[in-house]
């Protein structure tokens, strides 16, 4: 209850899943959009949302960056919600951006291409097979409450970009530049721009037509996160 502004969080631990991961980049983007300097804050990597909730419940952290279903648990614990980042399009949420070391990609073109194909097909199935996706969400996020499962699925289909959007080269490149550092900005320079040629190859080979034939057409995305 004593925290009502970014200033109140300065010097106090803020839990994230990992350094430079999506929650970390998202909360830093949120701070910057509101005139707050992320460098004035202390981020603690806890590796999983379950660990974040546990740390929050024991009072080890003062702030968190978390998504469903853990955000519901945090609200019940009395945590205030500064912002619903999922609905703040101006922040350029980086969900669905995949990158890799260009030297590795060049040396392992087939493996990289197969990974992208699997990623895109998994995303396609997420949109076209809600029941299967909810089963996976429930298992991976250890959820049993059906309302939470349904809410998590709805939010996921709002935030995650559909396969063709994930292969929108210009859009993704801008997202990548906005949300991820250059190799010089981090000690381990493995997070660099993705290889967009793979998407172009897949499109020319009719990969998206194959996905539609196999799994059915993509539905329209929801217009709100439902949170």
C-alpha positions in Angstrom: 0.0 0.0 0.0 3.0 2.3 0.5 3.9 2.1 -3.2 2.0 4.3 -5.6 4.6 5.5 -8.0 7.8 4.6 -9.8 9.7 6.7 -7.3 8.4 4.6 -4.4 10.0 1.5 -6.2 13.5 3.0 -6.5 16.0 1.0 -4.6 13.6 -1.9 -4.0 13.8 -5.2 -5.8 11.5 -5.7 -8.9 11.1 -9.3 -9.9 11.5 -10.4 -13.6 11.9 -13.8 -15.1 15.3 -13.1 -16.6 17.5 -10.2 -17.8 16.5 -8.8 -21.2 13.6 -11.2 -21.4 10.2 -10.0 -22.6 8.9 -9.0 -19.1 12.1 -7.1 -18.4 12.1 -5.3 -21.7 8.4 -4.6 -21.4 8.6 -3.0 -17.9 11.6 -0.9 -19.0 9.7 0.3 -22.0 6.8 1.1 -19.7 9.0 3.1 -17.4 10.6 5.0 -20.2 7.2 5.9 -21.7 6.3 7.4 -18.4 9.5 9.4 -18.0 11.1 7.0 -15.5 14.8 5.9 -15.9 15.0 2.1 -15.6 18.7 2.5 -14.5 17.4 3.8 -11.2 15.7 0.5 -10.4 16.9 -2.9 -9.2 15.7 -5.9 -11.2 16.0 -9.4 -9.8 15.9 -12.4 -12.1 13.9 -15.3 -10.6 13.7 -17.6 -13.7 9.9 -18.3 -13.5 6.6 -16.7 -12.8 6.0 -19.2 -10.0 9.1 -18.1 -8.3 8.0 -14.5 -8.7 4.7 -15.1 -7.0 6.4 -17.0 -4.2 8.9 -14.1 -3.7 6.0 -11.6 -3.8 4.0 -13.5 -1.2 6.9 -13.6 1.2 7.7 -9.9 0.8 11.1 -10.5 -0.9 10.2 -8.1 -3.8 8.3 -4.8 -4.0 7.4 -4.9 -7.7 6.9 -7.5 -10.4 6.4 -8.0 -14.1 4.0 -10.9 -14.7 1.3 -12.2 -16.9 -1.7 -14.5 -16.5 -2.5 -16.5 -14.5 0.1 -15.2 -12.0 -1.1 -11.6 -12.3 -4.5 -12.7 -10.9 -2.7 -14.2 -7.9 -0.7 -11.0 -7.4 -3.8 -8.9 -7.4 -5.4 -11.1 -4.8 -2.3 -10.6 -2.7 -2.9 -6.8 -2.8 -0.4 -5.8 -5.5 -1.4 -2.7 -7.4 -1.4 -2.8 -11.2 0.6 0.0 -12.7 -0.4 -0.8 -16.3 -1.8 -3.6 -18.5 1.1 -3.7 -21.0 -0.7 -6.1 -23.3 -3.1 -3.3 -24.3 -0.5 -0.6 -24.7 0.3 -0.9 -28.4 2.6 2.1 -28.3 5.1 0.1 -26.2 5.8 -2.3 -29.1 5.3 -5.5 -27.1 7.9 -7.9 -28.4 5.9 -11.1 -28.1 6.7 -13.4 -30.9 10.0 -12.0 -32.0 12.6 -14.7 -32.5 16.3 -14.0 -33.1 19.6 -15.9 -33.3 23.3 -15.7 -34.0 23.7 -15.0 -37.7 26.9 -17.1 -37.9 25.1 -20.1 -36.4 22.1 -19.6 -38.7 24.3 -19.4 -41.7 26.1 -22.6 -40.7 22.9 -24.4 -39.8 20.3 -23.2 -42.3 18.2 -26.3 -42.3 18.0 -26.5 -38.5 17.1 -22.8 -38.3 14.5 -23.1 -41.0 12.9 -26.2 -39.3 12.8 -24.3 -36.0 11.0 -21.4 -37.7 8.6 -23.8 -39.4 7.8 -25.5 -36.0 7.4 -22.1 -34.3 5.0 -20.8 -36.9 3.0 -24.0 -37.0 2.7 -24.1 -33.2 1.4 -20.5 -33.4 -1.1 -21.5 -36.1 -2.4 -24.3 -34.0 -2.7 -22.0 -31.0 -5.2 -19.9 -32.9 -7.1 -22.8 -34.6 -7.3 -25.4 -31.8 -8.3 -23.6 -28.7 -9.0 -26.7 -26.6 -5.6 -28.2 -27.3 -3.9 -24.9 -26.5 -5.8 -24.6 -23.3 -4.7 -28.1 -22.2 -1.1 -27.1 -22.8 -1.5 -23.8 -21.0 -3.1 -25.5 -18.0 -0.3 -28.0 -17.9 2.6 -25.6 -18.4 1.2 -22.9 -16.1 -0.2 -25.4 -13.5 -3.7 -24.0 -13.7 -6.9 -25.9 -12.7 -9.4 -23.1 -12.7 -11.3 -23.2 -16.0 -12.1 -19.4 -15.9 -8.4 -18.6 -15.6 -7.5 -21.0 -18.4 -10.0 -19.4 -20.7 -8.9 -15.9 -19.7 -5.2 -16.9 -20.3 -6.0 -18.3 -23.7 -8.0 -15.2 -24.7 -5.1 -12.9 -23.6 -2.6 -15.1 -25.5 -4.5 -14.8 -28.7 -4.6 -11.1 -28.3 -0.9 -10.6 -27.5 0.8 -13.2 -29.7 1.1 -12.3 -33.4 -0.4 -14.6 -36.0 2.1 -16.4 -38.3 2.0 -14.0 -41.2 2.5 -11.1 -38.8 5.5 -12.8 -37.3 7.0 -12.9 -40.8 6.3 -9.2 -41.5 10.0 -8.3 -42.0 9.8 -4.5 -41.6 7.5 -4.6 -38.6 9.5 -7.3 -36.8 12.8 -5.5 -37.5 11.5 -2.3 -35.9 10.2 -4.4 -33.0 13.6 -6.0 -32.6 15.5 -2.8 -32.6 13.0 -1.2 -30.1 13.0 -4.1 -27.6 16.4 -5.7 -27.8 19.9 -4.4 -27.4 22.7 -4.4 -29.9 25.5 -7.0 -29.3 27.7 -4.2 -28.0 25.2 -3.5 -25.2 25.4 -6.9 -23.6 28.2 -9.2 -22.4 27.1 -12.2 -24.4 26.4 -10.9 -28.0 24.2 -13.8 -29.1 20.9 -11.9 -29.3 21.0 -10.2 -32.7 18.7 -9.6 -35.6 16.8 -12.6 -36.9 17.2 -14.0 -40.4 14.1 -12.8 -42.3 15.2 -14.7 -45.5 13.7 -17.9 -43.9 10.2 -16.3 -43.8 10.5 -15.3 -47.4 11.6 -18.8 -48.4 8.7 -20.4 -46.5 6.2 -18.0 -48.1 7.5 -18.7 -51.6 7.3 -22.5 -51.0 3.6 -22.2 -50.0 4.2 -23.1 -46.4 1.3 -20.9 -45.1 -1.1 -22.5 -47.6 0.0 -25.9 -46.3 -0.7 -24.8 -42.7 -4.2 -23.6 -43.7 -5.0 -26.8 -45.5 -3.7 -28.9 -42.5 -5.1 -26.9 -39.6 -7.9 -24.7 -41.1 -8.0 -20.9 -41.6 -6.9 -18.5 -38.9 -9.7 -16.8 -37.0 -9.8 -13.1 -36.4 -7.8 -11.9 -33.4 -9.7 -10.5 -30.4 -9.8 -6.8 -30.2 -8.9 -6.6 -26.5 -6.9 -8.6 -24.0 -9.9 -9.5 -21.8 -7.9 -8.5 -18.7 
